[in-house]
């Protein structure tokens, strides 16, 4: 299977790193599309100067909103495979081929680059614990180890099937929940990750809490009895037992 491979890069105030990411990406994809999500620096201008197609948001709308715009742009450019990669230089663009090869050779719809498949990930213990909690809520039983990775490959079928409604970081888990419901086939490959000063613009506590709340919201929509019915029955029983 062959076809157009597009890199999708959500970016917010990444003028210090975006050029390095884009110059290396060009070797591995046919087209690069950047979503400048309301940056107040030169992120969008640098991306354009590097030859990327740039989708601009007038204001910062969030990671999920950026992915929504990028998925739409990928379909408009007739992408057969789209790979999302962070703009802060945490991921190695050379590893992109691992994701694409896994997707094509195994006829998958989503391949996630996981920090946890091979040895020591370098991820702080508290952060890894948080990811494991989110994994348990969203992909329990699927074998997915890194539900929060932004380094992912998507088939055209996945791009057409997934309707992202979350504007923030909760989109990462929303995608996996909806992919499971749609019967999309998922897998993982090991990747490396490099953390550096300024490599993330998100407060880790706020990020984690936002993702968990978003996940619970989507689970409650899909499984209302699980989310509301059991606690409701327990509250009713407690009141009945007290003669109230």
C-alpha positions in Angstrom: 0.0 0.0 0.0 1.3 3.4 -0.9 0.0 6.9 -1.0 0.4 10.4 0.3 1.9 10.7 3.7 1.3 14.0 5.5 2.8 15.2 8.8 0.4 17.2 11.0 2.0 19.5 13.5 -0.1 21.4 16.2 1.9 24.4 17.4 1.4 27.1 19.9 4.3 29.6 20.6 7.0 27.2 19.4 9.2 29.6 17.4 12.3 28.2 19.1 11.8 24.6 18.0 9.4 24.4 15.1 12.0 25.1 12.4 14.2 22.2 13.7 11.2 19.8 13.6 10.0 20.8 10.2 13.4 20.6 8.4 13.8 17.0 9.6 10.2 16.0 8.9 10.5 16.9 5.2 12.8 13.9 4.6 10.1 11.4 5.7 6.7 12.8 4.4 5.2 14.2 1.2 3.7 17.3 2.9 3.8 19.1 6.2 0.7 20.9 7.6 1.1 23.0 10.7 -1.8 24.4 12.8 -0.6 27.7 14.3 -3.1 27.7 17.2 -3.2 31.4 18.0 0.5 31.9 18.6 1.7 35.3 19.6 5.2 34.7 18.4 6.6 33.8 14.9 5.6 30.2 14.9 3.3 30.5 11.9 5.6 32.7 9.9 8.6 30.4 10.4 6.5 27.4 9.4 5.4 29.1 6.2 9.1 30.1 5.5 10.0 26.4 5.9 7.5 25.5 3.1 4.8 24.0 5.3 1.1 24.5 4.7 -0.1 26.6 7.6 -3.7 26.6 9.1 -4.1 29.6 11.4 -6.4 30.0 14.4 -7.0 33.6 15.3 -6.9 32.7 19.0 -5.5 29.8 21.0 -8.3 27.2 20.9 -6.5 24.2 22.3 -4.8 20.9 21.2 -8.0 19.2 20.2 -9.2 22.1 18.1 -5.8 22.1 16.4 -6.1 18.4 15.6 -9.6 18.9 14.3 -8.3 21.6 11.8 -5.3 19.4 10.9 -7.5 16.3 10.2 -9.7 18.3 8.0 -6.7 19.8 6.1 -5.2 16.3 5.7 -8.4 15.0 4.0 -8.5 18.1 1.8 -5.0 17.3 0.6 -6.0 13.6 -0.1 -3.7 12.1 2.6 -3.6 8.4 2.8 -1.7 8.4 6.0 -1.3 11.3 8.5 1.2 11.4 11.3 0.7 13.8 14.2 3.9 15.0 15.9 4.5 17.6 18.5 6.2 20.8 17.6 8.4 21.2 20.7 11.1 18.8 19.5 10.4 16.0 22.0 9.9 13.5 19.2 12.5 12.3 16.6 11.0 12.7 13.1 13.2 9.9 11.9 11.1 7.5 13.9 8.0 8.5 11.9 8.7 5.7 9.4 8.2 3.1 12.3 4.7 4.3 12.7 3.9 4.4 9.0 5.4 1.0 8.3 3.5 -0.6 11.3 0.2 1.0 10.0 0.7 -0.2 6.5 2.2 -3.7 7.0 -0.5 -4.6 9.6 -3.4 -2.8 8.0 -4.1 -0.8 11.1 -6.0 2.5 11.5 -4.0 4.1 14.4 -0.5 3.5 15.5 0.8 5.2 18.6 4.4 5.9 19.4 4.9 4.7 22.9 7.5 5.8 25.4 7.0 2.8 27.5 7.5 -0.2 25.3 11.3 -0.5 25.5 13.2 0.0 28.8 13.5 3.2 30.7 11.4 5.9 29.3 12.8 8.9 31.2 9.3 10.0 32.1 9.0 11.1 35.8 7.4 8.5 38.0 4.4 10.7 39.0 3.7 11.5 35.3 3.9 7.8 34.3 1.5 6.9 37.1 -1.0 9.5 35.8 -0.8 8.1 32.3 -1.4 4.6 33.7 -4.6 5.8 35.4 -5.8 7.4 32.1 -4.8 4.2 30.2 -7.0 2.2 32.6 -9.9 4.5 32.0 -9.7 4.6 28.3 -7.9 1.6 26.7 -8.1 -1.1 29.3 -7.6 -4.5 27.6 -6.3 -3.1 24.4 -2.7 -3.3 25.3 -2.1 0.4 24.6 0.6 1.7 27.0 0.8 5.4 26.1 -2.7 6.9 25.6 -1.2 10.4 25.9 1.4 10.2 23.2 1.0 12.9 20.5 3.1 10.9 18.0 0.5 8.9 16.1 -0.1 7.6 12.6 -3.7 7.6 11.2 -5.1 5.9 8.2 -7.5 7.7 5.9 -10.3 5.6 7.3 -9.5 6.9 10.8 -9.3 10.5 9.6 -12.8 10.2 8.1 -14.3 8.3 11.0 -13.1 10.4 14.0 -15.1 13.4 15.0 -13.1 15.3 17.6 -15.3 17.4 19.9 -12.8 18.2 22.7 -10.9 21.4 22.3 -8.2 20.7 24.9 -5.8 17.9 25.7 -8.7 15.5 26.4 -8.8 15.0 22.6 -6.1 12.3 23.0 -8.3 10.0 25.0 -11.5 11.0 23.1 -9.9 9.7 19.9 -9.0 6.4 21.5 -12.5 5.9 23.0 -14.2 6.7 19.7 -11.7 4.6 17.7 -12.6 1.6 19.9 -16.3 2.2 19.4 -15.8 2.5 15.6 -13.9 -0.7 15.4 -10.7 0.9 14.3 -7.6 -1.3 14.6 -4.9 0.2 16.8 -1.3 -0.7 17.7 1.9 0.7 19.1 5.6 1.0 18.3 8.4 2.1 20.6 9.7 5.6 20.3 12.3 7.7 22.2 11.4 11.0 23.8 13.6 14.0 24.7 12.6 16.4 27.4 14.2 19.9 27.5 13.5 23.2 29.1 10.4 24.7 27.5 9.5 21.5 25.8 5.9 21.7 27.1 3.6 24.7 27.4 1.1 22.8 29.6 1.0 22.8 33.4 1.3 19.0 34.1 -1.2 19.1 37.0 -3.8 21.1 35.0 -3.1 18.9 32.0 -3.6 15.7 33.9 -6.8 16.8 35.6 -8.2 18.1 32.4 -7.6 14.8 30.6 -9.2 12.8 33.5 -12.3 15.0 33.6 -12.7 14.8 29.8 -12.3 11.1 29.9 -14.9 10.7 32.7 -17.3 12.9 30.7 -17.0 10.8 27.6 -17.3 7.6 29.5 -20.4 8.9 31.2 -22.0 9.7 27.9 -21.3 6.2 26.6 -22.0 4.2 29.8 -24.5 6.3 31.8 -25.5 3.4 34.1 -21.8 2.8 35.0 -21.2 6.5 35.6 -24.4 7.6 37.2 -26.6 4.6 37.9 -24.5 2.8 40.5 -23.7 5.8 42.5 -27.3 7.0 42.3 -28.6 3.6 43.5 -26.1 3.7 46.4 -27.3 7.2 47.4 -30.9 6.1 47.2 -30.3 3.0 49.2 -28.4 5.0 51.8 -31.3 7.4 52.2 -33.9 4.6 52.3 -31.9 2.8 55.0 -31.9 5.9 57.1 -35.7 6.3 56.7 -35.4 9.5 54.6 
